[in-house]
Amino acid sequence: MKELYQELIHINQMADDSRKEDKAKAFFNTLNQMPIPDHFNWAGQIFEDFHVKEYPDKTALIWHDIHTGDIRSFTYLALMQKANQLVNFLTKNGVGHKQNMYMMAPVVPEMWFAGLACIKAGIVAVPTATTMTSREMEYRFETYPPDVVLADEASAEFIDQAAEQTGIHPKIKLVLGTREGWTGFDEIFRQSTEAAAAPTRSDDILFCFFTSGTTGLPKRVGHTAVSYPLGHLSTSVIIGVRPDDIHHNLSAPGWAKWSWSSFFVPFNVGATVTAFSFAALDPGQYLKALETHHVTTFCAPPTAWRMFVNSDLSAVRLAGLRQSVSAGEPLNPDVINRWEKYTGTRIRDFYGQTESTAMIGNPPWMVDKMRSGSFGIPSSMYDVALADDEGNEITTPDTVGHIVVKLNRWRGIGLFSEYIGNPEKMSSVFVDHFYYTGDRASFDADGYWWFVGRADDVIKSSDFRIGPFEVESALIEHPAVAEAAVVGAPDPQRYQLVKAYVILNSGIEGNRELALELFKHTTNILAKFKIPRIIEFVTEVPKTISGKIRRIELREMTASKSDPAGSGHFKEYFYWDFPELSSKNRK
């Protein structure tokens, strides 16, 4: 397996883009056809036996607290040693292969220690966003009881509340700081800095991501010892990171994107990754941090790119920046042009899911051939196609269809293994010889792909996916609410905002006071990124004959600002218009 990673590094270092494109296609064609070994431990075989052995003193991670100015850095050897100490601590306390660890902390070096330790010990990593509420933690604990939890002090409080409510208690609770009943993370440093790698099978589930869907509560996306570590070779190629790069990704550890671009992409090739801790994104400060650390490859979501280009770009000098990439939804030309004017790099868009690695994108050799609004071409790791509503493959250009991954010729290595414990969901996305991504797109006569939107009702706001069911369920818990229908409202900054159409119980009037009450109510139940930003009180919403909400019609009405009830009397309230709320504006 080491040879694969060496070949990838060679491809990314090639100067001739036309040769690089051909070599990448040949590389993935070989990868798609080769037998996968029965056992694979990326932390032991690639990170340790390849990178640590060859350049132990090379910087692997630079962490910078933007507010305090604190900086910590770790070599490849030091990072592995910290991970080994955690492995030994867990082993000593009876936790190992096939058990799980919830990781709920902000951007801190310990998240990299833990990520490596989980892979090496064969422990299932369960990344958990620090924006979770205790209610959301309760659902996760009941669905997938934790063996170990690692948290910062603030998150530890929510975890204790969830444990108390569910009666489910982890065997080990590690806290970054101090908290009664928890073990301080520093305790691991009493352990040996050497540890054996677990004999993980290639098909062992090693990563579990909770992700929102159209109906029901979040699903558990299971990735294996191969699908993420090996699958992210596609992401490494599309971003184009080399061993001499200083890479940065703007993402928090609780999300799949952090695993993509803050972990596997740089560590697959032996590059240096940077991590910035901040309370609220200040574009000026953030860009200064990029300058300070001479970042050469930079990945950020569309919302952040818009903030960056609207800041004073002339105040920073990013002379060493080589690659700029984005994912989430297409950026408009003005953002791309302004960034290129000041940095000399064009922002390249790419596409993937929690269920996959990078599937479609504009790799480095496309930089001078990109088309405005297109999210690129399919990666050769995946057999990507379009299907119509009847399940037939679409071969005609400029025809909108479902983005699918074909499985009859080969199965893309980066594709997830299963929705854990949810065969019904599996059968709905794996149909015949297709995996349905849930997104729709088209391609033109030259093979460029164009994103259209979600095929289902999942809302994409900033870099988040939000299931309408979760928001509706939270609203209906309020005694004044009889029914709620949630859709995405178009927004130039966040792509979509969560909008709730609320039908009240008889005799209750929708007004500003009630809207404020509902905003506060959802804030106590949902993570902040899920709460409605717009509430409209209505008397009815469009439904099918069987009583199901016609969200497609509701979305069209939302986009055209029509009144679903047809009364012409809007009672619409916006979160940012309420100074009583902690967030006084839409930021």
N, C-alpha and C positions, 0 to 999 in steps of 0.2 A: 504493500500500500504506500510505502514511503516514496516509491518511484513515481506514483501518480502525482503526489504533491510537488515533487521535484520538477516534473514535466509542466505542471501548472505554473510554477514560478518562472520557468524558462519562457513560456508563452507570454506571460504578462510583462516580461522584460524585453521582448522583441520590439525593435524600433520600427520595422516595416509593417504598417497596418494591414496591407493586403495579405502578406504572409501570415500575420498574426490571426487574421480571420480564418484562413484555410487551416492553420494548425489547430485552432480552437475547435473547428468542426470535426477534424480528424480525431482530436483528443476525446471529445464527447461520444463520437461514434464508437471508438474503442471501449470507452467506459460503459456505454449502454449494453455492449455485447459481452463484456467480460464476466466471468463468474465471481460473485462476491464471497469472500472467505466466511466460514461459519462463525468465526469470532473476530471482533475488532474492538479495540479500546483506543479511541483517538487521543485521549490525554496521555496514555502510556506510550503508544506507538508513534504518534506524530509530534505532539507537543514536547514530550520528554526525550524520547529516543532519537528524534530528528533535531528539533530546534534547540532544546537545552544542551544536547551533546555537542552540536556544531558551534553554537555561540552563546554559552552560558551567561556571559557578562553583557550581552546586548540588552538595551532597554526594551521591555515588553509593554509596560504601562506607565503613563504619566497622569496623575490625578491632580486637579487644580480646583480649589475652592475659590470661585470668582469673587466672593464677598470678602473673605478674610485674607486672601492671598496665599493661603497654605498650599504647598505643593509636595506631593509624595511620589516617588518613582520606584519602580521595581524591575529588576532584570528578569530575563527568562528563568534563570535558576532560582532567584528569590521567589518568584511567583509560584513556581512548582513546589518549592519547599513549604510555602504557606499552605498550599493546597494539600500537600502530604500530611502536614500537621493536623489539618481538619479531618482528613481521612482517618488518621490514627485515633483521634479523639472520638469520632463516631464509632469506629470499630470497637474501641475499648468500652463504649457504652451500649453495645449491642445493636448498632444500626449499620446496615450494609446493603449488599446487592439486592435489588428489586424493592427495597423500601423507598420512601420518598422524603423530600425536603421542600417545604414551602420557604421561599425567599422573598421577604417583603421589606425592602429597604431602598433608599434613594441611591443616587450615583456615588458609591463609595468603593474603595479598592476591595473590601471584603466580598463584594458580589462577584468579582473575578476569581478570588480564592475559592469561593463556594461553587461557582460554575465548573471550574476545573476539578474540584474534589468530587463533585457528584458524578461526573463522567468517569473519573478514574476508579471510583468505588462502585460504579454500577448502580448508583442511587438515582431515582427519578427526580429530576429538577422540576419544581412547580413555581415558575416565576409569578409573582403576585404584585400588582400595582399598589403603590402606597396610597392611592386614591380610594381604595376599597372602603366600604363602610362595614360596621360589625354585622349588619344584616347580610351583606354579600359574603362575608367571611363564613357566616353560619351555613349558608348554602354550600359553599365549597367544602367545609369540614364534613357536612353530612353526606355530600356526594363522594368525597375522596378524603377519608380521615388522614390527618398528617402524622408522620412518624417523628419528623424533626421540623422545627420552625426556626428560621433566622430572621430577625427583625431589628429595626432601629427602635428607640424608646417609644416614639409616638405610635408606631404601628403595633408594638407589643401590647398596648392598651386595647386595641381593637381585637387582637387575637385572643387575649384573655376574656374579653366579653363574649366572643363567639364560642370559646371553649366552655364558658359557664352556661350559656344558653343551650348548647347542644349536648353537654356532658361528654364531649370528645376531647381528650387531652393528649397532646403530643408527648412522646417519651423524653424528648430533649427540647428545651427552649433556650436558644442562644440569642443574646441581646447585644447590640452595639452600644454599650454604655452600661447602665445599671438599672435593675428593676427587681423588686422583691419576687422571689420564686423563679427567677431566671438565672442562667449561667452567663457570666460575662464572656464575650467572644475571646478576650485575651487569654482565657484558660487554655485554649488550644495550643498556645505557643510553648506549653510545657512538654509537648509531644515531640517525637522524633521527626526529623525533616525528610526521612526516607519512608516510602510506603509502596507496597506492591499494587499493581493494577489488577482489578477484578477481571476474571475471564468472561467478559460480557459477550453474549452472542450478538451477531449482527442484527438480528430481529428483536432484540430486547428493547422494550419501551424505556427510553431514558429522559424524555421531555414530555411534559403535560402542560398544555396551554388551554386555559378557559377562554372561549371565544363566543361572541354573541351571534345568535341566529335570528331568523325571521320569527319563529314561534318558540315558545318555551324559554327556559332559562339557559345560561351559557353551556355550551358543549365542551367536552374535553378532547382536545386534539392531541393525539399521541404520535410522537416522532421517535424513531429508533436510534440505536447506536450508529447507524449508517446514514439514515435519511437526512439528519441535520449536519453532522460532521463532514460527510462525504458529499451530501447534496449541495452544500454551500460552495462547492467548487464553481457552480454556475454563477453564484453571486460574486465570488472573488473575480471571475473573469469579466462580468459585466461592469463592476466598479473599476477594475483594473489596478488593484493594489499590488505593489512590488515590495520585496524585502527591505528596500531602503526608504520606504515611505513612512511618514508620520500621519497616521490616519485618524480622522475624527468623525463620529456619528452622533447626531443630536437625538438621543432617545433615552428613555428611562428603563432600568433593568426589569421592570415588571412586564415588559412587552416583548413579543417575538422579534421585533425589529432590533432590539438591543442584542439578542442572541445572534441575529444575522450579522450586523455591521459593526458592533462594538466587541464582538467576541470571535466568531469563526472567520469572518473575512480577513482581518489582520493576522490572526494567529494561524490561519491556513498557510500563509506565505512567510511567516516569521517577521512581520512588520512591527512597528511601534504603534500602540493605540493610545489616544489621549481621551480623558474624561473630565468634564467640567461640572462642578456642583454649583447650583444656583437655586434661589427661591422662586424668582419670577424672571422670565427671559427678557433681559435688557440687551437689545441687539448690538448697541455700541460696545458694551462690556464684553459680550460674547465674541464679537469680531476681534477685539483687542487680544483676547485669549488665544484665538487662532493665530494671530500675528506673533504673539509671544513665544508660542511653541512651534512655530515654523511648520504648521500643518500643510501637508502636500495633497492629501485626498480628503474630501469633505462630503458627507452625506447628511441631508436634512429633509424634513417634510415640507410640503408646499406652503403651509401657514408660516413657517419660519423664514422661508425664502422671501416671501412677500414683506415680512418685517425687516429683513436685512436690506433689501433694495430700497426701502423707504427710510432707512437711516442714513447717516452721513458716511457714505462709503469712502469719501476722499480722506477721512480721518485715519484710515487704517491702510497698511501696506501688506498685501498678501502675495508677495513676490514669488514665493516658492510654491504656491498652489498649482497643482497639476491636473487634478480631476475634481469636478463638482457634479454630484448626482442627487436626484430627487425621486421620491416614490409616494404614491397616494392618489393623486389625480393630476392630469396635465396642467402644466404651468402656462400662463399666457405669454406671448412673445415679449411683452414689455419687461417682465421680470427677468427673462433670460437675457435680453439685450442689455439691460442696465447692469446686471452682474458681470457680463462679459466685458463691458466697457471699462469697469474698474479693476477686474481681476485677470482678464485675458483668458478666462476659461468659460466654456459654455456648459450650462446645466443640462445634464443628460438624464432623461426620465427612464424609469424601469418599473416593472410590475411583478408582484408576487402575492402570496397569501400566508397566513399563519399555517395553512395546510401544505405549503410548498416552500421552495426556495425561489430565487429569482427565475421567473419563467419567460418573460418577454422584456426586452429593453433595448437601449441604445448603448452598446459596448463602445470602448474607446475608438475602435476603427470606424465608428459611425459618426464621429463628432462633426465632420465636415459634410455629412450626407443626411443629417437629421432633417425631418420635416416638422414644421411647427404644428403642435397638437398631437403628433403621433407618439405613442409610447414605445415604438421600436419594432423589433423583429423577435421571433421566438428563439429562445436558447435551444441549442442542439441537444441539451440534456433531456428535454421534454418533446414529445410528439404532440404539439399543440395544434388544435383545429377549431373550426366553428361548426356548430350543429343547429339545425332549425328546431322548431317546437315539436316536430314529430321524431326527432332523433336521427335525422339524416345529415350527413356531413355536407357542409356548404363549400362549394368550390368556386362560386361566382364572386368576383371582386365587388366591393361596395355594397355588400348584403349584410345586414345586421343579424347576428346570431349569438348563441351561447358559447362562451369560451370553454372549451373542453380539452382534456388531456386524453389522447388515445392510448389504449392499453394493450391493443392486440399485437402490436409489433414489438414493443418493449414498454416497461413501466419506468417512468422517470424516477431516478434514484432519490431525488429530493422530495418526492410525494409522501405525505404522512401515511402512517400505518392504519390508523382507525380513529373513529370517534369512540373513545373508550366507554364501554357499557351502554352504547346506543346503537343497536343494530338497525333500528328504524331509520335513523338519520343516515347511516351508511348506505342503506338500500335506496335512499332518495337521491344520493349524489353519485353513486357508482351504478350506472345503468347501462346494460349491454357491455360494450367495450369502451365506454367513456367515463371519465370522472368530470362531473359538472362543477365548475368553480363558483357558479352563482353570479358571474359577471357577464355582461354582453359587450360585444365589440364588432368591428368590421375590419377588413383588410383591403388595401387597394391593389391595383394591377401590378405594382412593383414590390408587393410583399410587406408594405408598411402597415402596422396595426393601429387602430383608432378606438379608444375606449368610449363606450356609450354610457354605461352605468350598471347598477346592480340589477340582476334579473329578479331578485326577491325584494323584500322591503327593508333590508338592513340599511341603516342610515350611516353615511360616512361623513363625520365631522372632524375637521383637522386631520389627524392621523389615526382616528379611532373609528371602530365599528360598533354601532349601537343597535341592539335589537329592540324594536318597538314594544314587544310584549313586556319587557322588564319595566319600561317607563309607564306603560298603561296599567300594569299591575300595581305599581306604587301609587299612582293617582287614584285608582279605584278604592284603595284602602282608606281614603279620606271620606268621612261620613257624608259630605255634601255632594260627592261625585257618584252619578249613576252609571256613567259610561265614559270611556276615553278612547280616542283614536290618535295614534302618533305617527307622523311622517317626517321626512326631511324637507326643510324649506331651503330653497337656493340661497346661497350667501357667497359674495365675492371673496371673502377672506377665509372662511372655513369650509367652503364647498357646500356644506349643508349645515343647517341648524336644526335642533330637535324642536319640532312644533307639535303641541298637543291641542286637539279639538276636544273640548270637555262638555259633556251633557250633564246637567245638574239634576238632582232629585227635585221632585215637585215642591213648589213653594219656595225654592231657594233662588236668589237673584245673583247673577254673575256681576261682580264689581271689582274695583281695585283692591279692596280689603281681602276679598276671597282669593283673588289672584296671588296676592302676597302670601297668604296663608298656604296656598298650594305650592308655590315656589319653595317656601321654607319646609313644607312637608316632604317634598321629594328630596330636598337636600339632606334630610335626616335618614333617608333610606338608600339613596343611590350615590354612586361615585359622582364627583362634580361634573365630569365630562358627559354624563348621561342625563343630567337634569334638563327639563324643558327650558328653552330660552324664549319661547313664545307660547303663550296660552290664549286660546280663543274660545270663548263660551258660545256654544251653538245649541240649537234645539234638535238637530238631527245630523247624521252623516250618511253618505251614500253607502248602500248595502246591496248585496245580492238577494235573490228571492229566499235563499236559505238563511239569511241574516248575517252573512259574513261581511265585514267592512271591505268596501272596494277602495283599497289604498291607492291603486293606480289612478282612479278618478280623483281621489282626495289630493294626491300629489299634483295632478294637473290643475286643480282648483287653487292649490297653494301657490303654484308657480304663476298663475294668472291673477292671484289675489281675489278670487271669487269667494262668495259667501256660500258654504255648502247648504245652508238652510234656505237660501234664496230670499231671505227677508230684506236684504240690503242694509241691515243694522249690524255692524261689526262691533264686537266687544273683545278687542285684541289687546293683550298686555305683554310687554317686553321686559325681560329680566333686568336689563341694564338701566331701565327707567326707575328702578326702586332703590333709592339711597339706603333703605333699611336693610338691604341684603349686603352680605360681606363683599360681594363683587359688584361694584357700582357701574361697571360698563361691560361691554361684550368681550373684553380681553380676558 
